[in-house]
Amino acid sequence: MNAMKIERSLVINLSAEKIFDYMTDIDNWVEWSTAVIAIRKTTSGAICAGAILRCTSRFLGRWQETTFELVEFEPGYLFTIKSISGLAPSIFSYRLEQTEPDKTNVFVEALIEHMEGNLGLDEVVIEGAICRQIENELHTIRDILEARISLTGSSTLGE
């Protein structure tokens, strides 16, 4: 078993708080994630550390079910999900660093265990696909949020 570590980042022209609020609203995940088909919270209460999320996704043409635990949750700054069931043990961490009043660098770090036989593909193929997926998701988040700012003329996103 080898662990893949993937790190990507992108600057989005919006405050960290607004980006964080959008990204941590799980109803938005099917909008910005290229892999998520459906997701639901299986624990009661608000989204916070300890919440359990059940996710149906499609990766490299294959459907999979994964259960994640939200292991870190610092509003406006950081959230981390860790798989507790599914194809491969993984951790995805999203960190936001506001650099200017309406400019934030969004960092994604993924740690994924590659187990021989998963998907029947070489690790390099899977790693390349995950890198592209994360990059596409960051660009999609930026495009959606910046388009909404452009349409509304402010960074309030309808609040």
C-alpha positions in Angstrom: 0.0 0.0 0.0 1.3 3.4 -1.0 0.0 6.7 0.1 -0.6 9.4 -2.5 -0.3 13.0 -1.3 -1.8 15.6 -3.6 -1.8 19.3 -3.0 -3.4 22.0 -5.1 -4.5 25.6 -4.5 -6.3 28.4 -6.3 -7.1 32.0 -5.6 -10.7 33.0 -5.5 -11.9 36.6 -5.5 -14.1 36.4 -2.4 -13.7 36.3 1.3 -12.7 33.1 3.0 -16.0 33.1 5.1 -18.2 33.2 1.9 -16.2 30.4 0.2 -16.2 28.3 3.4 -19.9 28.7 3.8 -20.5 27.6 0.2 -18.1 24.7 0.4 -19.4 23.3 3.7 -23.0 23.4 2.6 -23.3 19.8 1.5 -26.2 20.6 -0.8 -23.7 22.4 -3.0 -21.3 19.5 -3.3 -23.0 18.0 -6.4 -22.7 21.5 -8.0 -18.9 21.9 -7.5 -17.5 18.4 -7.2 -16.9 16.5 -10.5 -17.3 13.1 -8.7 -20.2 13.6 -6.2 -23.5 12.2 -7.5 -25.3 12.5 -4.1 -24.4 13.2 -0.5 -26.3 13.3 2.7 -25.5 13.8 6.3 -26.4 10.8 8.4 -26.0 12.4 11.8 -28.3 14.9 13.4 -27.5 18.6 14.0 -25.5 21.1 12.2 -22.4 20.5 10.2 -19.5 20.2 12.6 -16.7 18.0 13.6 -18.0 14.5 14.1 -20.7 14.7 11.4 -21.0 11.6 9.2 -21.5 12.1 5.5 -22.6 9.3 3.1 -21.4 10.0 -0.5 -22.2 8.3 -3.8 -19.6 9.2 -6.4 -18.3 8.3 -9.8 -14.6 8.1 -10.4 -13.0 6.8 -13.6 -16.3 5.5 -14.8 -17.1 3.5 -11.6 -19.7 4.1 -9.0 -18.7 4.0 -5.4 -20.2 4.5 -1.9 -18.0 6.2 0.7 -18.8 7.3 4.2 -16.8 10.2 5.5 -16.4 11.7 9.0 -15.9 15.4 9.3 -12.8 15.4 11.6 -11.8 19.1 11.5 -14.1 22.0 11.3 -12.9 25.6 11.9 -15.4 28.0 10.4 -14.0 30.3 7.7 -10.7 28.5 7.7 -10.5 24.7 7.6 -12.5 21.5 7.2 -11.2 18.0 6.8 -13.1 14.8 5.9 -11.8 11.3 6.4 -13.2 8.2 4.8 -14.4 5.6 7.3 -15.7 3.2 4.7 -15.2 2.9 0.9 -12.7 1.9 -1.7 -9.5 3.3 -0.3 -8.7 5.1 3.0 -8.5 8.8 2.3 -8.4 12.2 3.9 -9.3 15.5 2.1 -8.4 18.8 3.8 -9.6 22.2 2.6 -7.9 25.2 4.1 -8.7 28.8 3.2 -6.3 31.7 3.7 -7.6 35.2 3.1 -4.9 37.3 1.5 -6.9 40.5 0.9 -10.5 41.6 1.9 -12.0 39.8 -1.2 -9.2 37.4 -2.2 -8.7 33.9 -0.7 -6.2 31.2 -1.5 -8.0 27.8 -1.2 -5.7 24.9 -0.5 -6.7 21.2 -0.9 -4.6 18.4 0.4 -5.5 14.8 -0.3 -3.9 11.7 1.3 -5.1 8.5 -0.4 -4.0 5.0 0.2 -3.6 3.1 -3.0 -4.3 -0.6 -2.5 -3.2 -2.9 -5.2 -6.2 -4.1 -7.2 -8.3 -1.0 -6.6 -10.0 -0.2 -9.9 -7.4 -2.5 -11.6 -5.4 0.6 -12.5 -1.8 1.7 -11.9 -1.2 4.2 -9.1 0.1 6.8 -11.6 -3.2 6.7 -13.6 -5.3 7.1 -10.4 -3.1 9.9 -9.1 -3.3 11.8 -12.4 -7.1 11.5 -12.4 -7.4 12.7 -8.8 -5.1 15.7 -9.5 -7.3 16.7 -12.5 -10.5 16.2 -10.4 -9.2 18.4 -7.6 -8.1 21.1 -10.0 -11.4 21.0 -11.8 -13.3 21.3 -8.5 -11.3 24.3 -7.4 -11.9 26.0 -10.8 -15.6 25.2 -10.6 -15.9 26.7 -7.1 -14.2 29.8 -8.3 -16.3 30.1 -11.5 -19.6 29.6 -9.7 -18.8 32.0 -6.9 -17.2 34.7 -9.0 -20.1 34.4 -11.5 -22.6 35.0 -8.7 -20.7 38.1 -7.6 -20.7 39.3 -11.2 -24.5 38.8 -11.5 -25.3 40.4 -8.1 -22.7 43.1 -8.2 -21.6 42.3 -4.6 -19.9 39.6 -2.6 -22.9 38.9 -0.4 -24.1 35.9 -2.6 -27.8 36.8 -2.0 -27.6 37.2 1.8 
